Amino acid sequence: MDVLGQVIRKRSGIFRIVSSLAAVALVVGCARTDELYEGTHSASVGNLTAQNLSLREIAPPSRRQVVAVYKFPDLTGQYKERELVQSLSRAVTQAGAPLLIKALQDAGEGRWFSVLDRSSLESVVQERQIIERMRQQYRGEQTVDPDVLGPLMHAGIIITGGIIGYDSNMHTGGYGARYLGIGAHREWTYDVVSVNLRAVSTETGEVLANVIARKPIASIKDQGDIFRYVELDKLLEAEAGYSTNEPRQIAVQQSVEKAVMALIAEGTIRDIWSFQSEKAERAFIAGYRDELFNGLVPPTARYVAEPETQNASVIPRTWPVNRPASVRTRTNEPEAAPAPPPPTEGEALG
């Protein structure tokens, strides 16, 4: 009876272990199902990163800059890496221009840049042509009233660049331990994405400021398992794991935002634009230089040559010569000199 009791107790212990593992698996499975299908992972707009908050908290400038964005392409040409499968998906997002426009608009909560979206210029021009044709057809206008359709804005500075690098498996590693058939281990890999950002003068084509920003992309996998005999012919085997992959689109977004902050600093150093507060300007530049040179700022870095183009951001807006009063009230610019009257017949003949 004692032997029989020991067998029963052993089997009861095994049953409890297996039941516990099954219960844990069931709870985890139900939790993941709830998260996926019952609204835990719902759409949101408030997932701000620390990098985005830093971009928004930049001190205001002395004057808002009008800049144009055309393209911000993926220049890496890389595809996603998959084992034993050929993938046609790109390694990084192809939506560089929207990310750059959003980052420029977020700088200082929109106080730094007024952004002209030239990536959709064709659609804008086509819509303006529709307005002109409709007014010509239904109102008989040969020239559209500028109070209805004013001139397009133009920028003195073009913000351009691209995603210039995506390096896979820059760092890989892991660690783990096992004792009496019970073990756990962690594996991790780091990729790095790099972006370039340039401010180019519309007037001269000179590169006014040029920066590069990089962002590591982390992937971590944790796994644990049990593999042991609970009796001579009874084997207990169980495993569980969890992996976390940082979204590549978020990494590219943070790289672009960091590049915008660096471009603001470089532009301030080169006297392209300035801060409203000299104290805030000095603190921002000091922090940028300290990060750029890893805390060891060389003396030569304190004196940077300014670009040849002067007042690159100052481009006067185009207004019709005889613009209506309602249009004049939308700007503080001085009135353009009126066009001279056409010469009379006698003046034309000399």
Phi, psi and omega per residue, in radians:
M1 nan -0.589 3.129
D2 -1.152 -0.723 3.118
V3 -1.114 -0.767 3.118
L4 -1.074 -0.675 3.131
G5 -1.151 -0.682 3.109
Q6 -1.116 -0.728 3.120
V7 -1.084 -0.762 3.137
I8 -1.089 -0.743 -3.136
R9 -1.139 -0.696 3.122
K10 -1.106 -0.805 3.135
R11 -1.133 -0.603 3.086
S12 -1.143 -0.684 3.112
G13 -1.123 -0.758 3.107
I14 -1.079 -0.739 3.136
F15 -1.073 -0.683 3.138
R16 -1.165 -0.701 -3.140
I17 -1.113 -0.868 -3.132
V18 -1.088 -0.703 3.125
S19 -1.107 -0.704 3.138
S20 -1.127 -0.771 3.118
L21 -1.096 -0.726 3.118
A22 -1.103 -0.694 3.138
A23 -1.139 -0.730 3.115
V24 -1.088 -0.792 3.130
A25 -1.069 -0.694 3.140
L26 -1.149 -0.744 -3.130
V27 -1.137 -0.781 3.131
V28 -1.095 -0.760 3.129
G29 -1.085 -0.748 3.117
C30 -1.127 -0.698 -3.140
A31 -1.107 -0.782 3.124
R32 -1.119 -0.682 3.115
T33 -1.108 -0.749 3.107
D34 -1.054 -0.748 -3.122
E35 -1.107 -0.680 -3.055
L36 -1.372 -0.617 -2.967
Y37 -2.021 -0.094 -3.078
E38 -2.093 0.462 2.922
G39 1.624 0.031 3.118
T40 -1.139 -0.670 3.101
H41 -1.725 1.008 -3.137
S42 -1.450 2.890 3.133
A43 -1.145 2.557 -3.113
S44 -2.626 2.845 3.094
V45 -2.167 0.010 -3.005
G46 -1.853 0.278 -3.122
N47 -1.459 1.220 -3.136
L48 -1.365 2.401 3.094
T49 -1.591 2.898 3.089
A50 -1.089 -0.600 3.123
Q51 -1.151 -0.744 3.130
N52 -1.147 -0.667 3.109
L53 -1.131 -0.689 3.091
S54 -1.092 -0.679 3.115
L55 -1.135 -0.701 -3.129
R56 -1.222 -0.438 -3.056
E57 -1.569 0.101 3.103
I58 -1.100 2.423 -3.141
A59 -1.083 2.644 -3.061
P60 -1.205 2.710 3.124
P61 -1.494 3.006 3.053
S62 -1.275 -0.482 3.131
R63 -2.706 2.462 3.134
R64 -1.281 2.408 -3.077
Q65 -1.771 2.351 3.036
V66 -1.613 2.076 -3.107
V67 -2.249 2.732 -3.139
A68 -2.065 2.478 3.099
V69 -2.144 2.121 3.106
Y70 -1.728 -1.214 -3.120
K71 -2.380 2.691 3.013
F72 -2.471 1.337 -2.917
P73 -1.435 2.900 2.969
D74 -1.482 1.926 -3.108
L75 -1.715 0.094 -3.105
T76 -1.392 -0.632 -3.100
G77 1.209 0.286 -3.058
Q78 -1.627 2.609 3.065
Y79 -1.909 2.831 3.106
K80 -1.093 2.497 3.120
E81 -1.575 2.197 3.084
R82 -2.413 2.451 -3.120
E83 -1.314 2.239 3.018
L84 1.102 0.196 -3.125
V85 -2.357 2.327 3.059
Q86 -1.439 2.168 -3.102
S87 -1.913 2.383 3.074
L88 -1.791 0.086 3.100
S89 -1.452 2.451 -3.132
R90 -1.265 2.679 -3.128
A91 -1.236 -0.527 -3.127
V92 -2.245 2.893 -3.118
T93 -1.114 2.585 3.083
Q94 -1.691 0.077 -3.096
A95 -1.721 0.955 -3.101
G96 -1.212 -0.745 -3.091
A97 -1.068 -0.821 3.080
P98 -1.040 -0.656 3.112
L99 -1.145 -0.696 3.133
L100 -1.177 -0.745 3.124
I101 -1.071 -0.748 3.126
K102 -1.117 -0.717 3.141
A103 -1.136 -0.721 3.115
L104 -1.125 -0.669 3.124
Q105 -1.242 -0.497 3.142
D106 -1.380 -0.304 -3.072
A107 -1.070 2.045 -3.128
G108 1.059 0.558 -3.099
E109 0.989 0.741 3.068
G110 1.471 0.058 -3.090
R111 -1.440 -0.330 -3.031
W112 -1.510 -0.749 -2.994
F113 -2.308 2.414 2.892
S114 -1.804 1.986 -2.909
V115 -1.729 2.281 3.029
L116 -1.791 2.088 -3.088
D117 -1.504 1.680 3.115
R118 -1.503 -0.154 3.088
S119 -1.177 -0.380 3.089
S120 -1.981 0.473 -3.088
L121 -1.081 -0.659 -3.133
E122 -1.040 -0.706 3.125
S123 -1.196 -0.668 3.131
V124 -1.128 -0.798 3.138
V125 -1.103 -0.722 3.135
Q126 -1.105 -0.707 3.126
E127 -1.158 -0.669 3.093
R128 -1.147 -0.645 3.088
Q129 -1.128 -0.640 3.083
I130 -1.092 -0.754 3.126
I131 -1.077 -0.777 3.141
E132 -1.073 -0.810 -3.113
R133 -1.125 -0.700 3.142
M134 -1.150 -0.700 -3.141
R135 -1.273 -0.574 3.043
Q136 -1.165 -0.712 -3.053
Q137 -1.305 -0.692 -3.012
Y138 -1.820 -0.246 3.135
R139 -2.130 -0.073 3.103
G140 1.224 0.375 -3.111
E141 -1.470 2.172 3.044
Q142 -1.456 -0.480 3.075
T143 -2.232 2.203 -3.091
V144 -1.223 2.367 3.096
D145 -1.030 2.145 -3.138
P146 -1.103 -0.308 3.059
D147 -1.272 -0.352 3.096
V148 -1.596 -0.758 -3.083
L149 -2.407 1.628 -3.122
G150 -1.380 3.042 3.132
P151 -1.177 2.632 3.041
L152 -1.179 2.559 3.024
M153 -1.245 2.648 3.053
H154 -2.329 2.699 -3.006
A155 -2.002 2.588 3.064
G156 -1.485 -0.262 -3.101
I157 -2.289 2.334 3.039
I158 -1.831 2.253 3.065
I159 -1.714 2.053 -3.077
T160 -2.402 -3.094 -3.096
G161 2.468 -2.577 3.136
G162 2.974 3.069 3.048
I163 -1.472 1.945 -2.953
I164 -1.797 -0.128 -3.123
G165 -2.825 2.478 2.981
Y166 -2.481 1.844 -3.072
D167 -1.839 2.093 -3.103
S168 -1.583 2.574 3.053
N169 0.927 0.802 3.075
M170 -1.122 -0.662 3.070
H171 -2.391 2.317 3.051
T172 -2.364 2.682 3.131
G173 3.130 -3.067 3.126
G174 3.078 2.964 3.089
Y175 -2.741 2.791 -3.124
G176 -3.012 3.068 -3.139
A177 -2.698 2.690 3.127
R178 -2.515 2.398 3.128
Y179 -2.550 2.140 3.112
L180 0.921 0.762 3.076
G181 1.405 0.051 3.126
I182 -2.004 2.166 -3.072
G183 -2.517 2.855 3.084
A184 -2.628 2.579 3.099
H185 -2.669 2.814 3.127
R186 -2.277 2.411 3.052
E187 -2.169 2.525 3.136
W188 -2.550 2.650 3.073
T189 -2.421 2.640 3.087
Y190 -2.181 2.219 2.919
D191 -1.871 2.843 -3.126
V192 -2.336 2.258 3.057
V193 -1.948 2.417 -3.100
S194 -2.185 2.424 3.106
V195 -2.249 2.635 3.087
N196 -2.065 2.468 -3.126
L197 -2.380 2.316 -3.118
R198 -2.328 2.522 2.993
A199 -1.869 2.091 -3.037
V200 -2.067 2.363 3.130
S201 -1.275 2.270 3.059
T202 -1.204 -0.595 -3.070
E203 -1.250 -0.789 -3.018
T204 -2.004 -0.280 -3.070
G205 1.395 0.091 -3.133
E206 -1.269 2.456 3.032
V207 -1.356 1.975 -3.070
L208 -1.450 -0.663 3.140
A209 -2.660 2.594 -3.028
N210 -2.584 2.193 -3.090
V211 -2.401 2.789 3.055
I212 -2.313 2.340 3.102
A213 -2.213 2.540 -3.120
R214 -2.237 2.627 3.136
K215 -2.460 2.105 3.026
P216 -1.225 2.573 3.082
I217 -2.084 2.039 -3.026
A218 -1.729 2.454 3.004
S219 -2.291 2.182 -3.065
I220 -2.244 2.398 3.117
K221 -2.264 2.156 3.065
D222 -1.937 2.385 -3.124
Q223 -2.583 2.441 3.068
G224 -2.313 2.655 -3.117
D225 -2.665 2.775 3.063
I226 -2.194 2.262 3.122
F227 -2.552 1.671 -3.096
R228 -2.730 2.734 3.076
Y229 -1.533 2.176 3.060
V230 -1.609 -0.338 2.997
E231 -2.492 3.122 -3.075
L232 -1.041 -0.697 3.141
D233 -2.118 0.397 -3.139
K234 -2.079 2.030 -3.094
L235 -1.924 2.238 3.073
L236 -1.822 2.159 3.140
E237 -2.372 2.210 3.128
A238 -2.655 2.658 3.115
E239 -2.662 2.702 3.102
A240 -2.629 2.630 -3.124
G241 -2.741 2.854 -3.135
Y242 -2.684 2.378 3.137
S243 -2.221 2.606 3.122
T244 -2.251 2.166 3.121
N245 -2.101 2.094 3.127
E246 -1.172 2.268 -3.120
P247 -1.066 2.309 -3.116
R248 -1.212 -0.588 3.131
Q249 -1.126 -0.679 3.101
I250 -1.154 -0.656 3.119
A251 -1.127 -0.750 3.089
V252 -1.113 -0.725 3.117
Q253 -1.041 -0.784 3.132
Q254 -1.163 -0.626 3.084
S255 -1.103 -0.752 3.129
V256 -1.127 -0.742 3.126
E257 -1.108 -0.707 3.092
K258 -1.136 -0.671 3.116
A259 -1.139 -0.649 3.090
V260 -1.109 -0.730 3.095
M261 -1.099 -0.727 3.116
A262 -1.151 -0.649 3.131
L263 -1.162 -0.651 3.068
I264 -1.065 -0.753 3.133
A265 -1.145 -0.818 -3.134
E266 -1.111 -0.706 3.106
G267 -1.131 -0.599 3.091
T268 -1.216 -0.749 3.122
I269 -1.056 -0.662 -3.086
R270 -1.608 0.218 3.032
D271 1.081 0.608 3.028
I272 -1.448 -0.679 3.064
W273 -2.569 3.099 -3.065
S274 -2.622 2.884 3.079
F275 -1.508 2.760 3.056
Q276 -1.217 -0.615 -3.139
S277 -1.899 2.202 3.107
E278 -1.142 -0.609 3.120
K279 -1.126 -0.806 3.103
A280 -1.118 -0.631 3.125
E281 -1.119 -0.810 3.140
R282 -1.098 -0.720 3.141
A283 -1.154 -0.701 -3.120
F284 -1.169 -0.771 3.141
I285 -1.164 -0.688 3.123
A286 -1.097 -0.740 3.104
G287 -1.134 -0.674 3.122
Y288 -1.148 -0.793 -3.134
R289 -1.152 -0.653 3.128
D290 -1.111 -0.696 3.110
E291 -1.273 -0.663 -3.101
L292 -1.124 -0.696 -3.075
F293 -1.847 0.299 3.099
N294 0.959 0.702 3.073
G295 1.463 -0.108 -3.120
L296 -2.021 1.360 -3.077
V297 -1.372 2.057 3.115
P298 -1.252 2.681 3.140
P299 -1.055 -0.549 -3.117
T300 -1.180 -0.387 -3.111
A301 -1.305 -0.203 -3.112
R302 -1.455 -0.157 -3.118
Y303 -2.280 1.734 -3.067
V304 -1.896 2.365 3.127
A305 -1.197 2.381 3.113
E306 -1.432 2.698 3.117
P307 -1.150 2.767 3.125
E308 -1.200 -0.566 3.141
T309 -1.264 2.161 3.131
Q310 -1.764 2.460 3.119
N311 0.903 0.855 -3.065
A312 -1.103 -0.535 -3.065
S313 -1.444 -0.147 -3.086
V314 -1.618 1.717 3.076
I315 -2.161 2.031 -3.115
P316 -1.159 2.525 3.121
R317 -1.317 2.674 3.120
T318 -1.632 2.205 3.081
W319 -2.218 2.611 3.040
P320 -1.043 2.631 -3.098
V321 -1.085 -0.820 3.138
N322 -1.894 1.083 -3.107
R323 -1.300 2.581 -3.133
P324 -1.158 2.805 -3.134
A325 -1.078 -0.605 -3.124
S326 -1.111 -0.543 3.094
V327 -1.345 -0.664 -3.122
R328 -1.090 -0.535 -3.103
T329 -1.280 -0.201 -3.110
R330 -1.527 0.034 -3.125
T331 -2.493 2.688 3.064
N332 -1.731 0.123 -3.139
E333 -1.214 2.591 3.092
P334 -1.180 2.728 -3.136
E335 -1.139 2.408 3.039
A336 -1.257 2.579 3.133
A337 -1.109 2.364 -3.128
P338 -1.153 2.643 3.138
A339 -1.214 2.459 3.126
P340 -1.145 2.578 3.133
P341 -1.160 2.685 3.119
P342 -1.138 2.577 -3.108
P343 -1.195 2.588 3.054
T344 -1.288 3.010 -3.099
E345 -1.098 -0.700 -3.131
G346 -1.166 -0.714 3.134
E347 -1.166 -0.646 -3.135
A348 -1.155 -0.553 -3.128
L349 -1.463 -0.123 3.083
G350 1.677 nan nan
